[in-house]
């Protein structure tokens, strides 16, 4: 019995490497998103704690600096939200690429399976043909032996 050789094995390996690269890109994008989400959460906490402070009885210059700080934090929060939105879009794009890569690889694997099943059937038919030939030759040999 000969060994099964899938003609598109190199293409399948390439598709597998593309899928792995897409998985890696997805993990990196998700990690960047998570990091920036934690930064945003810390900004919110800082902003909320600045709102809780009691400004009564404080100097006017301190109140002005505190208000400027709150405005600065609000702008930083807005920029961080925009960044997170961009990262979410990037994650969606990378996820779509990963899904496409997975689909392309799985299609080739299904083709390989069907090709392997076809190969097994052909090998089985070859073996059956050889057995039939052997049986027929044996029958003819014994039949001739009885006729003589």
N, C-alpha and C positions, 0 to 999 in steps of 0.2 A: 504494500500500500504506500503510495507516494505521500509526501508531506503537503499539507494545504498551504498555499501561498496566496495571500490576498493582494491583488494587483495595486490597490489604492492604499496600501499600508503606510507609505510615506506621507500621503495626503492626510490620513487619519492622525498620524503622529503630529503633523503640523497643526491640524485643527485642535488637537489636545493641548499643544503648547500655546496656541492663541487663546484658548479658553482659560488656561492657567494664568496667563498674563492679564486677562480681563478680571479674573478673580483677585489677583494681586492689586490691580488698579482700584477695584471696588473696595478692598480692605483699606487701602491707603486713603481713599476719598472719605470713607466712613470714619476713619481715625481722625482726619483733619476736621470733619464736621463735629465729631464728639468733643474734640479739644476746644474748638471755637464756641460750642454750646456751653461748655463749662465756664469759659471766659465771660460769656454773656450773662450767665447766671450770677457770677461774682459781681459783675457790673450792676446788675439789678439789686443785689444785696447791699452794695455800697451806696447806691442811690437811695434806697429805702431807709438805710440807717442815717443818711444825711437829712432826710425829711423828718425824722423822728426827733432830731436835736431841737432843743428849746432855744429860740433866738431872743427871747425876752430878756431885757437887761444887758444885752451884749452891745459892744461898741458898733457903731455904724459901719466902720471899715471892715470889721469881721463879718458882719451880715452881708455886706456887698461881696466880699471874697467867697463866702459860703454860697451865695446865689450864683456867682460866676462858676464856682465848682460844680454846682448842680446842673447848670446849663452845659458845661463841658461834658459832664457825665451823660446827659441826655443825648448830646451829639455823638458821643462815643457809642452809646447803646444803639442809636440809629444806624451808624456805620457798621456795627457788628451784626445787626439784624440783616442789613443788605448783604454783608459777606456770607452769612448763613444761608440766605436765600440763593445766592450764587453757588454755594457749595451743595445745596440741595439739588439744584439744576444739574450740577456736575455729576452727582450721585445718580440721578435719574438717567443721564446719558450713558454713564458707565454701566449701569444695570441693564440698559437696553442692549449694549454691546455684549455684555456677558450672556444675556439670554440668547442673542443671535449666535454667538460662538457655541453655546451649549447645544442649540438646535442643529447647527451644522455638523457638530461632532456626533450627535446622537443619530442623525440621518446616516452618516457614514458607518456607524456601528451597526445599524440595522441592515445596511447593504452588506456589510461583512458577514453578519449572521446568516442572511439569506444565501449568500455566496457559499458559505461553509455548509449549509444544509444541502445545497445543490451539489456540492463536491461530495458530500457523504453519500447522497443518492447515486451519483455517478459511480463512485467506488463500489457501492453495494451491487449495482447493476453489472459492473465488470466482474466482480467476484461470482455473481450468479451465473453470468455467461460462461465463465471458466468452469464452474461446477457443472453446468449443463453440458458443456463440451466434453468434459471428463466422463460424465455419466453416459453420454451418448456413445463415446468411443468405447467405453467399457461394455456397454450393451451390444454394440456391433461386434466387438471382439468375441464376446461369449456366444453370441448368436452364430457367428461363423464357425466357432469351435464345435457347436452342436450339429451344424449342418455337414461338417466334414466327416 
